[in-house]
C-alpha cells in the first residue's frame, strides 16, 4: 500500500474508532431524561385534546421558545415515535462528532495528527459532565436540542479560528431557534473573545446590559423577569426538584470538576499561541463568569437570571478542557520532576473528577507544580520521578479496583434477561480510562500502531457499537411503539388525566392521555410558577396519602421509594378531590392483589417494566386500572 493509501486507511480507521467509542459511551436507551419532555411536547402538538391537556404543556415555560418540538412533531407523525427518537438521537451524535473533529483540527492544528486524534478520543471518553449532580453532560445520548446546539457552537468556534467571524456568529444566532440558553452560552464565548482582542467591546456589553435593565423596568415581556424576585414558595419547590439550577446548592463534586477543567484549560491556553490561546482563554473566562453569574443570580433570587442558567457555559469549557489535556500532557511531560508532578496530578484529577475534594487537590497540585516550574531543585530527580509515577499508578490501581468491584455488584444485581448492561459498564469509568490511556500511549509512540492492528481495533469496536448502541429494554420499545389498544379500551369509558404511579411517559405514549402527576414532570418547575404550584400541590397529596415517596418531590435528596399497592382508603381520599385523575394505574408486584372493592381491572404489558431501586430492582408486567374522578 502506498504512503497516501496508508494515510487514508489510517484516517478511516480512526473515524470508525471515534464513532464507535462515541456510540458505546452513549448507548440509545429510548425516551429518557429531558428527551421525554421534548417528545412529550411533540405528542401534545399532535394530540391537543389528549396529551396536549397535560399540566406541563398547559403551563408551558420553555417549549414556546424553540422550533425543535414542531420539527419533532413532524417526524413523529411521519415515522412513528420509536423511529423518530432513534433517528434524532443518532443524528445528533453524528453531527456532534463531525463538529468536534472540525474544531480539534483547527484548535490543535500545530500538533501532530496522532495527538489531535488522541484529543478527540479524550473528549469522547472522559467524564463529560458539567454543573452538579451529573445531570447535564456534553454530547448527550438522548434526543434534545442541546446536542445540536453544542455541535453548532463547536463549528462556530472552528469558524472563529479560521477567521470567519460572521459565520461563527451566524451559526449561534441560528442556534437560538433551537435552544436559546445553550446558544447564548456560545455567544458569550464569542463576546469574551472579542473583548480580549479589543476592550472597546466591553462598552458594547455595558450598553447592552443597560438596555436590558431599561426594558425590564418598562415591564416588557420576558425581560421583565430580569429584576423580579422569585417568591419563597416557588423557590422552595424549584430547589427541592432542581437543585442543579441553584449554584449555591452545588455539592463538592461540582467544584472539584470545575477546578480540574479550569486548571487544565488554563494551562493549555498558557501553552498555546495566538488565536488558539485567546479562544481557550475566552472559553475559560466565559465558563467561570457563567458560574459566577449563576451564583449571584441565585443569591439575589432573580427569576430570569436564574432561568438563564448561565453556568451552562461550562459545557464548552468541559469540551475544550478535555481536548486541552493533550496539550498539557505533551508539553509538561518533558519538564523534569515538577512537570511530571503536574502530569500525574492532572491524570489523577481527571480520573477522580467526580470525587470532590480529591479532584480539587489534584488540580491545585498541578497548578502549583507548573507555577513553580524550574525554580524547584531536586537532589535526586530520578528518585522523585519514580516515586511520583509509582504513587500515581498505585492510586489509579486502587481506583480501578473500587470501580471494578462496584461494577461487578451492579451487573450481578441486574434482573434476569436484561443483558450485560453496556451503559452500566461504561459508566464505571473503566472502559473510558482504558481508551484514554491507549490513545495517549499511541500518540506518544505512533509507530507502535500497525495498519493490521488499526484495522482489527476498528472492526472490533465497530461491531460492538452496531451490536450494543440500541440498548433499549423490551418495555421501552413497547412503550414507544404507540398507544396500546387494550389499555385504551380499558380507559375509554372516562375522559381525563391518568395518574401512573410507577413510570413516567406511559400515559402519553401507551394511553394517549395527559398525566395527572409524575416525578419527571417537575423538571421544568423553575421555568413556570403555575406549573410548580400545581404539581407541588398534587405531589404533596400523593405523599401524604402514602401513594408515593418524597423522591417524587426531591429526586436528588431522597432515595427511590419502593412502589406501593394502593389501598381503598387512599384511593377514596384521592378521588374525592375536584381535580382528581380519571384513572389511577398501579404497577403490581408479583403476587400482589388490589382490594376487590376498588373494582380494578388488570392490564398486562408484553414486556416487563424494570425499575432500579437502592440495591434492588422492581419488575412487573401487571397493572391495576382503577377508576377515580373526572368524567
C-alpha positions as CSV (number, residue, x, y, z in Angstrom):
1,X,0.0,0.0,0.0
2,X,1.3,3.4,-0.9
3,X,2.0,6.1,1.7
4,X,-1.1,8.0,0.6
5,X,-3.1,4.8,0.9
6,X,-1.8,4.1,4.4
7,X,-2.7,7.7,5.4
8,X,-6.2,7.4,4.0
9,X,-6.6,3.9,5.6
10,X,-5.5,5.3,9.0
11,X,-8.0,8.2,8.7
12,X,-10.9,6.0,8.1
13,X,-9.8,3.5,10.8
14,X,-9.6,6.4,13.3
15,X,-13.1,7.7,12.3
16,X,-14.5,4.2,12.8
17,X,-12.9,4.0,16.2
18,X,-14.0,7.5,17.3
19,X,-17.6,6.9,16.1
20,X,-17.7,3.5,17.8
21,X,-16.4,4.9,21.1
22,X,-19.0,7.7,20.9
23,X,-21.8,5.1,20.3
24,X,-20.6,2.8,23.1
25,X,-20.2,5.6,25.6
26,X,-23.7,7.0,24.7
27,X,-26.0,4.0,24.1
28,X,-29.5,4.5,23.0
29,X,-32.0,3.9,25.8
30,X,-35.1,5.4,24.2
31,X,-37.0,8.2,25.7
32,X,-35.2,9.3,28.9
33,X,-34.0,12.4,30.7
34,X,-35.2,15.7,29.0
35,X,-35.9,13.9,25.7
36,X,-39.2,12.8,27.4
37,X,-40.2,16.5,27.7
38,X,-39.4,17.5,24.2
39,X,-41.0,14.5,22.6
40,X,-43.9,14.9,25.0
41,X,-44.5,18.4,23.6
42,X,-44.3,16.9,20.1
43,X,-47.1,14.4,21.1
44,X,-49.1,17.3,22.6
45,X,-48.9,19.2,19.3
46,X,-50.2,16.1,17.5
47,X,-52.9,15.4,20.1
48,X,-54.0,18.7,21.7
49,X,-57.2,17.1,23.2
50,X,-55.3,14.2,24.8
51,X,-51.6,14.6,25.7
52,X,-51.9,18.3,25.0
53,X,-54.1,18.8,28.1
54,X,-51.2,17.7,30.3
55,X,-50.4,20.2,33.1
56,X,-46.8,20.8,31.9
57,X,-48.0,21.9,28.5
58,X,-50.9,23.9,29.8
59,X,-48.4,25.9,31.9
60,X,-45.5,25.7,29.4
61,X,-42.4,27.7,30.4
62,X,-39.9,26.6,27.8
63,X,-41.2,24.9,24.6
64,X,-42.6,28.1,23.1
65,X,-39.1,29.5,22.7
66,X,-37.9,26.7,20.4
67,X,-38.6,25.4,16.9
68,X,-37.3,22.0,17.9
69,X,-40.5,20.4,19.0
70,X,-42.5,21.4,15.9
71,X,-39.9,19.5,13.9
72,X,-40.1,16.5,16.3
73,X,-43.9,16.5,15.8
74,X,-43.5,16.3,12.1
75,X,-41.0,13.4,12.4
76,X,-43.2,11.5,14.9
77,X,-46.2,11.9,12.6
78,X,-44.2,10.6,9.6
79,X,-42.0,8.0,11.2
80,X,-43.7,7.0,14.4
81,X,-42.3,7.7,17.9
82,X,-39.8,4.8,18.1
83,X,-38.1,5.6,14.8
84,X,-38.2,9.4,15.4
85,X,-36.5,9.0,18.8
86,X,-33.7,6.7,17.4
87,X,-33.2,8.9,14.3
88,X,-32.9,12.2,16.3
89,X,-30.6,10.6,18.9
90,X,-28.3,9.0,16.3
91,X,-28.3,12.1,14.0
92,X,-27.4,14.3,17.0
93,X,-24.3,12.2,17.8
94,X,-23.2,12.1,14.1
95,X,-23.5,15.9,13.8
96,X,-21.8,16.5,17.1
97,X,-18.8,14.2,16.2
98,X,-18.4,16.0,12.9
99,X,-18.3,19.3,14.6
100,X,-15.8,18.0,17.2
101,X,-13.5,16.7,14.5
102,X,-13.6,20.1,12.8
103,X,-12.9,22.0,15.9
104,X,-10.0,19.8,17.0
105,X,-8.4,20.1,13.5
106,X,-8.4,23.9,14.0
107,X,-7.7,24.2,17.7
108,X,-4.8,21.8,17.7
109,X,-3.5,22.4,14.2
110,X,0.1,22.8,15.5
111,X,0.1,19.3,17.0
112,X,0.9,16.1,15.1
113,X,-2.0,14.1,13.8
114,X,-1.6,11.4,16.4
115,X,-2.0,13.9,19.2
116,X,-5.0,15.5,17.6
117,X,-6.6,12.1,17.3
118,X,-5.8,11.5,21.0
119,X,-7.5,14.7,21.9
120,X,-10.6,13.7,20.0
121,X,-10.7,10.4,21.8
122,X,-10.3,12.1,25.2
123,X,-13.2,14.4,24.6
124,X,-15.3,11.4,23.8
125,X,-14.3,9.1,26.6
126,X,-13.6,11.2,29.7
127,X,-16.5,12.0,32.1
128,X,-18.5,14.6,30.1
129,X,-20.5,16.1,32.9
130,X,-20.7,19.8,33.9
131,X,-22.7,21.5,36.6
132,X,-23.8,19.5,39.6
133,X,-25.2,16.0,40.3
134,X,-24.0,14.7,36.9
135,X,-27.3,15.7,35.4
136,X,-26.0,17.6,32.3
137,X,-23.2,16.4,30.0
138,X,-21.9,17.4,26.6
139,X,-22.6,15.1,23.7
140,X,-25.7,13.7,25.4
141,X,-27.0,10.4,24.3
142,X,-30.7,11.4,24.1
143,X,-32.8,13.4,21.7
144,X,-32.7,17.0,23.0
145,X,-31.7,20.2,21.1
146,X,-28.7,20.7,23.4
147,X,-26.5,18.3,21.4
148,X,-27.4,20.0,18.1
149,X,-26.6,23.5,19.6
150,X,-23.4,22.2,21.1
151,X,-22.4,21.0,17.6
152,X,-23.3,24.4,16.1
153,X,-21.2,26.0,18.9
154,X,-18.2,23.7,18.2
155,X,-18.5,24.5,14.5
156,X,-18.7,28.2,15.4
157,X,-15.5,28.1,17.4
158,X,-13.8,26.3,14.4
159,X,-15.1,29.1,12.1
160,X,-13.8,31.7,14.6
161,X,-10.3,30.1,14.5
162,X,-10.5,30.2,10.6
163,X,-11.2,34.0,10.9
164,X,-14.8,33.5,9.7
165,X,-16.4,35.7,12.3
166,X,-19.7,36.3,10.6
167,X,-20.2,32.6,10.1
168,X,-19.4,31.8,13.7
169,X,-21.9,34.4,14.9
170,X,-24.5,33.4,12.4
171,X,-24.3,29.7,13.5
172,X,-25.0,30.7,17.1
173,X,-27.7,33.2,16.2
174,X,-29.4,30.4,14.2
175,X,-29.0,28.1,17.2
176,X,-31.2,30.5,19.3
177,X,-34.2,29.0,17.5
178,X,-33.4,25.5,18.9
179,X,-32.2,26.1,22.4
180,X,-31.8,29.8,23.4
181,X,-29.9,29.1,26.7
182,X,-27.2,26.9,25.1
183,X,-26.9,29.3,22.1
184,X,-26.4,32.3,24.4
185,X,-23.6,30.4,26.2
186,X,-21.8,30.1,22.8
187,X,-22.4,33.7,22.0
188,X,-21.0,34.6,25.4
189,X,-17.7,32.9,24.5
190,X,-17.5,34.8,21.2
191,X,-18.2,38.1,23.0
192,X,-15.4,37.4,25.5
193,X,-13.1,36.6,22.6
194,X,-13.9,39.9,21.0
195,X,-13.2,41.7,24.3
196,X,-9.8,40.0,24.6
197,X,-9.0,41.4,21.2
198,X,-10.4,44.8,21.6
199,X,-11.5,46.1,25.1
200,X,-13.9,48.6,23.5
201,X,-16.3,45.7,23.1
202,X,-16.7,45.9,26.9
203,X,-18.5,49.2,26.3
204,X,-20.9,47.5,24.0
205,X,-21.6,44.9,26.6
206,X,-22.2,47.5,29.3
207,X,-24.6,49.4,26.9
208,X,-26.4,46.1,26.1
209,X,-26.8,45.4,29.8
210,X,-28.2,48.9,30.3
211,X,-30.8,48.4,27.6
212,X,-31.9,45.2,29.2
213,X,-32.3,46.9,32.6
214,X,-34.4,49.7,30.9
215,X,-36.5,47.1,29.1
216,X,-37.1,45.2,32.4
217,X,-38.1,48.5,34.1
218,X,-40.6,49.0,31.3
219,X,-42.1,45.6,32.1
220,X,-41.5,44.3,28.5
221,X,-42.5,40.6,28.1
222,X,-40.0,38.0,29.3
223,X,-37.3,40.7,30.1
224,X,-39.5,42.0,33.0
225,X,-38.4,38.9,34.9
226,X,-34.8,40.2,34.9
227,X,-35.3,42.3,38.1
228,X,-38.2,40.3,39.7
229,X,-37.5,38.2,42.7
230,X,-38.6,34.6,42.8
231,X,-41.2,34.2,45.6
232,X,-40.3,31.9,48.5
233,X,-42.9,29.2,47.7
234,X,-41.8,28.9,44.1
235,X,-38.1,28.9,45.0
236,X,-38.6,26.2,47.7
237,X,-40.3,23.9,45.2
238,X,-37.6,24.6,42.5
239,X,-34.8,24.0,44.9
240,X,-36.2,20.7,46.0
241,X,-36.9,19.5,42.5
242,X,-33.9,21.0,40.6
243,X,-31.0,21.9,42.9
244,X,-28.7,21.8,39.9
245,X,-30.1,25.1,38.8
246,X,-29.1,26.8,42.1
247,X,-25.3,27.2,42.2
248,X,-25.3,27.8,46.0
249,X,-26.6,24.3,46.4
250,X,-23.9,22.6,44.4
251,X,-22.0,19.8,46.3
252,X,-18.3,19.3,46.4
253,X,-18.2,17.1,43.3
254,X,-19.3,20.1,41.2
255,X,-16.5,22.3,42.4
256,X,-13.9,19.6,42.1
257,X,-14.9,19.1,38.5
258,X,-14.8,22.8,37.8
259,X,-11.3,23.1,39.3
260,X,-9.9,20.2,37.2
261,X,-11.4,21.5,34.0
262,X,-10.5,25.2,34.6
263,X,-6.9,24.4,35.6
264,X,-6.5,22.1,32.6
265,X,-7.9,24.6,30.1
266,X,-5.9,27.5,31.7
267,X,-2.7,25.6,31.4
268,X,-3.5,24.5,27.8
269,X,-4.1,28.2,27.0
270,X,-0.8,29.2,28.5
271,X,1.0,26.6,26.4
272,X,-0.7,27.7,23.2
273,X,-0.2,30.7,21.0
274,X,-2.2,33.4,19.1
275,X,-5.8,32.9,18.3
276,X,-5.9,29.4,19.9
277,X,-4.7,30.9,23.2
278,X,-7.3,33.7,23.0
279,X,-10.1,31.3,22.3
280,X,-9.2,28.9,25.0
281,X,-8.9,31.9,27.4
282,X,-12.3,33.2,26.3
283,X,-13.9,29.8,26.9
284,X,-12.3,29.6,30.3
285,X,-13.4,33.1,31.3
286,X,-16.9,32.6,29.9
287,X,-17.2,29.3,31.9
288,X,-16.1,30.8,35.2
289,X,-18.1,34.0,34.7
290,X,-21.2,31.8,33.9
291,X,-20.8,30.1,37.3
292,X,-20.2,33.4,39.0
293,X,-23.3,35.0,37.3
294,X,-25.4,31.9,38.3
295,X,-24.2,32.2,41.9
296,X,-25.1,35.9,42.0
297,X,-28.5,35.3,40.4
298,X,-29.1,32.6,43.0
299,X,-28.1,34.8,45.9
300,X,-30.3,37.6,44.7
301,X,-33.1,35.1,43.7
302,X,-33.8,37.0,40.5
303,X,-36.1,35.0,38.2
304,X,-34.8,35.4,34.7
305,X,-31.1,35.3,35.7
306,X,-31.7,32.0,37.5
307,X,-33.7,30.7,34.5
308,X,-31.0,31.6,32.0
309,X,-28.7,29.1,33.8
310,X,-25.5,30.9,32.7
311,X,-23.4,28.2,34.3
312,X,-24.1,26.1,31.2
313,X,-21.1,28.0,29.7
314,X,-19.3,25.1,31.4
315,X,-20.3,22.8,28.6
316,X,-17.8,24.4,26.2
317,X,-15.3,24.7,29.0
318,X,-15.5,21.0,29.7
319,X,-15.1,20.1,26.0
320,X,-12.1,22.3,25.4
321,X,-10.5,21.3,28.7
322,X,-10.7,17.6,27.7
323,X,-9.0,18.5,24.4
324,X,-6.5,20.8,26.1
325,X,-5.5,17.9,28.4
326,X,-3.5,16.6,25.5
327,X,-1.6,19.9,25.1
328,X,-0.8,19.9,28.8
329,X,0.4,16.2,29.0
330,X,2.6,16.6,25.8
331,X,4.2,19.8,26.9
332,X,4.7,19.2,30.6
333,X,5.9,15.6,30.5
334,X,9.4,16.7,29.5
335,X,9.8,19.4,32.1
336,X,11.6,17.4,34.8
337,X,10.2,16.3,38.1
338,X,7.8,19.2,38.5
339,X,6.5,18.7,35.0
340,X,5.9,15.0,35.9
341,X,4.2,16.0,39.1
342,X,1.8,18.3,37.1
343,X,1.1,15.5,34.6
344,X,0.4,12.9,37.3
345,X,-1.8,15.3,39.3
346,X,-3.8,16.2,36.1
347,X,-4.2,12.5,35.4
348,X,-5.4,11.8,38.9
349,X,-7.7,14.8,38.8
350,X,-9.4,13.6,35.6
351,X,-9.6,10.0,36.8
352,X,-11.2,11.1,40.1
353,X,-13.0,14.1,38.7
354,X,-16.3,13.3,40.4
355,X,-14.7,12.8,43.8
356,X,-15.0,16.3,45.1
357,X,-12.1,17.4,47.3
358,X,-9.7,14.8,45.8
359,X,-10.2,16.2,42.3
360,X,-9.8,19.7,43.7
361,X,-6.5,18.7,45.4
362,X,-5.2,17.2,42.1
363,X,-6.0,20.4,40.2
364,X,-4.3,22.5,42.9
365,X,-1.1,20.3,42.8
366,X,-0.9,20.5,39.0
367,X,-1.3,24.3,39.0
368,X,1.3,24.7,41.8
369,X,3.8,22.4,40.0
370,X,3.5,24.4,36.8
371,X,3.8,27.8,38.6
372,X,6.9,26.6,40.5
373,X,8.4,25.0,37.4
374,X,12.2,25.0,37.1
375,X,12.6,27.0,40.3
376,X,12.3,23.8,42.2
377,X,15.6,21.9,42.8
378,X,15.8,18.2,43.4
379,X,18.8,16.4,44.9
380,X,17.6,13.1,43.4
381,X,15.3,14.0,40.4
382,X,15.3,10.4,39.2
383,X,14.1,9.1,42.6
384,X,11.4,11.8,42.6
385,X,10.2,10.8,39.1
386,X,10.0,7.2,40.1
387,X,8.2,8.0,43.4
388,X,5.7,10.3,41.8
389,X,5.0,7.9,39.0
390,X,4.7,4.9,41.3
391,X,2.3,6.7,43.7
392,X,0.1,7.7,40.7
393,X,0.0,4.1,39.4
394,X,-0.9,2.9,42.9
395,X,-3.7,5.4,43.4
396,X,-5.1,4.7,39.9
397,X,-4.9,1.0,40.5
398,X,-6.9,1.4,43.8
399,X,-9.5,3.5,41.9
400,X,-9.8,0.8,39.3
401,X,-10.3,-1.9,41.9
402,X,-13.0,0.1,43.6
403,X,-14.8,0.8,40.3
404,X,-14.5,-2.8,39.2
405,X,-16.0,-4.0,42.5
406,X,-18.9,-1.6,42.1
407,X,-19.4,-2.7,38.5
408,X,-19.4,-6.3,39.5
409,X,-22.1,-5.7,42.1
410,X,-24.2,-3.7,39.7
411,X,-24.0,-6.4,37.0
412,X,-24.9,-9.1,39.5
413,X,-28.0,-7.1,40.6
414,X,-29.4,-6.8,37.1
415,X,-32.8,-8.5,36.5
416,X,-32.7,-11.8,34.5
417,X,-32.8,-11.2,30.8
418,X,-31.6,-7.6,30.9
419,X,-28.2,-8.5,29.3
420,X,-24.8,-7.1,30.0
421,X,-25.8,-3.5,30.6
422,X,-23.3,-1.7,28.3
423,X,-24.3,1.6,29.8
424,X,-23.5,0.4,33.3
425,X,-20.2,-0.9,32.2
426,X,-19.2,2.3,30.5
427,X,-20.4,4.4,33.4
428,X,-18.0,2.6,35.7
429,X,-15.3,4.7,34.1
430,X,-13.1,1.8,33.3
431,X,-13.6,1.5,29.5
432,X,-13.2,5.2,29.1
433,X,-10.0,5.2,31.2
434,X,-8.5,2.3,29.1
435,X,-9.4,4.1,25.9
436,X,-7.9,7.4,27.0
437,X,-4.6,5.7,28.2
438,X,-4.4,3.8,24.9
439,X,-5.0,6.9,22.8
440,X,-2.3,8.8,24.7
441,X,0.2,5.9,24.5
442,X,-0.3,5.6,20.8
443,X,0.1,9.4,20.4
444,X,3.4,9.3,22.2
445,X,4.6,6.3,20.1
446,X,2.5,6.3,16.9
447,X,5.0,3.8,15.3
448,X,3.6,1.1,17.6
449,X,0.3,1.1,15.8
450,X,0.5,-1.1,12.7
451,X,-2.2,-1.0,10.0
452,X,-3.3,-4.5,10.8
453,X,-3.8,-3.6,14.5
454,X,-5.7,-0.4,13.5
455,X,-7.9,-2.4,11.2
456,X,-8.6,-5.0,13.9
457,X,-9.4,-2.4,16.5
458,X,-11.7,-0.5,14.2
459,X,-13.5,-3.7,13.1
460,X,-14.0,-4.9,16.7
461,X,-15.2,-1.6,18.1
462,X,-17.5,-1.0,15.1
463,X,-19.1,-4.4,15.6
464,X,-19.6,-3.8,19.3
465,X,-21.1,-0.4,18.5
466,X,-23.5,-1.7,16.0
467,X,-24.5,-4.6,18.3
468,X,-24.9,-2.6,21.5
469,X,-25.8,1.0,20.6
470,X,-29.6,0.3,20.7
471,X,-29.8,-0.8,24.2
472,X,-33.5,-0.2,24.9
473,X,-35.3,-2.5,27.2
474,X,-38.2,-4.5,25.8
475,X,-40.6,-2.3,27.8
476,X,-39.0,0.9,26.3
477,X,-39.6,-0.4,22.8
478,X,-43.2,-1.4,23.7
479,X,-43.8,2.0,25.4
480,X,-42.6,4.0,22.4
481,X,-44.3,1.9,19.8
482,X,-47.6,3.8,20.1
483,X,-50.8,3.6,22.0
484,X,-51.8,0.1,23.3
485,X,-55.4,-0.7,22.1
486,X,-56.2,-2.9,25.0
487,X,-55.1,-0.3,27.5
488,X,-57.0,2.4,25.7
489,X,-60.2,0.3,25.7
490,X,-59.9,-0.1,29.5
491,X,-59.7,3.7,29.8
492,X,-62.3,4.5,27.2
493,X,-65.3,4.9,29.5
494,X,-64.0,8.1,31.2
495,X,-62.1,11.1,29.9
496,X,-59.4,12.9,31.8
497,X,-55.9,12.7,33.2
498,X,-54.2,9.4,34.3
499,X,-52.1,9.0,37.4
500,X,-49.5,6.4,36.5
501,X,-47.9,5.6,39.9
502,X,-44.7,3.9,38.6
503,X,-43.2,5.1,35.4
504,X,-43.1,8.4,33.5
505,X,-44.3,8.9,29.9
506,X,-46.6,5.9,29.8
507,X,-49.8,8.0,30.0
508,X,-48.7,9.9,26.9
509,X,-47.3,7.0,24.8
510,X,-49.3,4.0,25.8
511,X,-52.7,5.6,26.7
512,X,-52.6,8.8,24.7
513,X,-53.7,10.7,27.9
514,X,-52.4,13.6,29.9
515,X,-50.6,12.7,33.1
516,X,-52.1,13.9,36.4
517,X,-48.7,13.9,38.1
518,X,-45.3,12.2,37.9
519,X,-41.8,12.6,39.2
520,X,-40.2,13.8,35.9
521,X,-42.9,16.4,35.1
522,X,-41.3,18.7,37.7
523,X,-38.1,19.1,35.7
524,X,-39.4,22.5,34.4
525,X,-40.8,23.9,37.6
526,X,-38.1,26.6,37.7
527,X,-39.3,27.9,34.4
528,X,-43.0,28.1,35.3
529,X,-44.5,29.2,38.6
530,X,-48.1,27.9,37.8
531,X,-46.6,24.5,36.9
532,X,-44.6,24.5,40.1
533,X,-47.6,25.2,42.3
534,X,-50.0,22.8,40.6
535,X,-47.5,19.9,40.6
536,X,-46.4,20.6,44.1
537,X,-49.9,20.5,45.4
538,X,-50.7,17.2,43.7
539,X,-47.5,15.5,44.7
540,X,-47.9,16.7,48.3
541,X,-51.3,15.0,48.4
542,X,-49.8,11.8,47.0
543,X,-47.0,11.8,49.5
544,X,-49.4,12.5,52.4
545,X,-51.6,9.6,51.3
546,X,-48.6,7.3,51.1
547,X,-49.1,6.5,47.4
548,X,-45.6,7.8,46.5
549,X,-42.4,8.7,48.4
550,X,-40.6,12.0,48.9
551,X,-38.4,11.2,45.9
552,X,-41.2,12.5,43.7
553,X,-40.6,15.9,45.2
554,X,-36.9,15.8,45.8
555,X,-35.3,13.3,43.4
556,X,-31.8,14.3,44.3
557,X,-32.4,14.4,48.1
558,X,-34.3,11.2,48.7
559,X,-33.8,7.5,47.8
560,X,-36.1,5.9,45.3
561,X,-39.2,4.6,47.0
562,X,-40.4,1.0,46.5
563,X,-43.7,1.1,44.6
564,X,-46.7,0.5,46.8
565,X,-50.0,-1.2,46.3
566,X,-52.9,1.4,46.7
567,X,-55.5,0.7,49.3
568,X,-59.2,1.6,49.3
569,X,-58.9,4.5,51.8
570,X,-56.0,6.0,49.8
571,X,-57.9,5.9,46.6
572,X,-61.2,7.1,48.1
573,X,-59.5,10.2,49.5
574,X,-57.6,11.0,46.4
575,X,-60.6,10.5,44.1
576,X,-62.8,12.7,46.3
577,X,-60.9,15.8,45.2
578,X,-62.5,18.0,42.5
579,X,-59.3,17.8,40.3
580,X,-58.8,14.0,40.8
581,X,-57.5,12.0,37.9
582,X,-59.9,9.9,35.8
583,X,-57.9,6.8,36.4
584,X,-55.1,5.5,38.7
585,X,-52.7,3.0,37.2
586,X,-50.8,1.0,39.7
587,X,-47.9,-1.3,39.0
588,X,-48.5,-4.6,40.9
589,X,-45.5,-6.7,42.2
590,X,-45.7,-10.4,41.6
591,X,-48.3,-11.9,43.8
592,X,-49.8,-8.6,44.9
593,X,-53.6,-8.1,44.7
594,X,-55.7,-5.0,44.9
595,X,-58.7,-4.7,47.2
596,X,-61.7,-6.1,45.3
597,X,-63.7,-3.1,46.5
598,X,-61.6,-0.9,44.2
599,X,-63.2,-2.6,41.1
600,X,-59.9,-2.5,39.4
601,X,-59.3,-4.1,36.0
602,X,-55.9,-5.6,35.0
603,X,-53.7,-4.8,32.1
604,X,-50.6,-6.8,31.2
605,X,-47.7,-5.3,29.3
606,X,-46.0,-7.5,26.8
607,X,-42.6,-6.8,28.3
608,X,-41.7,-6.3,32.0
609,X,-41.2,-2.9,33.4
610,X,-38.0,-2.7,35.4
611,X,-37.1,0.0,38.0
612,X,-33.8,0.2,39.8
613,X,-34.1,1.0,43.5
614,X,-31.5,1.3,46.2
615,X,-29.7,-2.1,46.0
616,X,-32.6,-3.9,44.3
617,X,-34.8,-4.0,41.2
618,X,-38.6,-3.8,40.9
619,X,-40.1,-5.6,38.0
620,X,-43.7,-6.2,36.8
621,X,-45.9,-6.7,33.8
622,X,-49.2,-6.3,35.6
623,X,-51.0,-3.1,36.2
624,X,-54.2,-2.4,38.0
625,X,-56.6,0.1,36.3
626,X,-58.6,1.9,39.0
627,X,-61.5,4.3,38.1
628,X,-61.2,7.5,40.0
629,X,-62.6,11.1,39.4
630,X,-63.0,13.0,36.2
631,X,-65.6,12.1,33.7
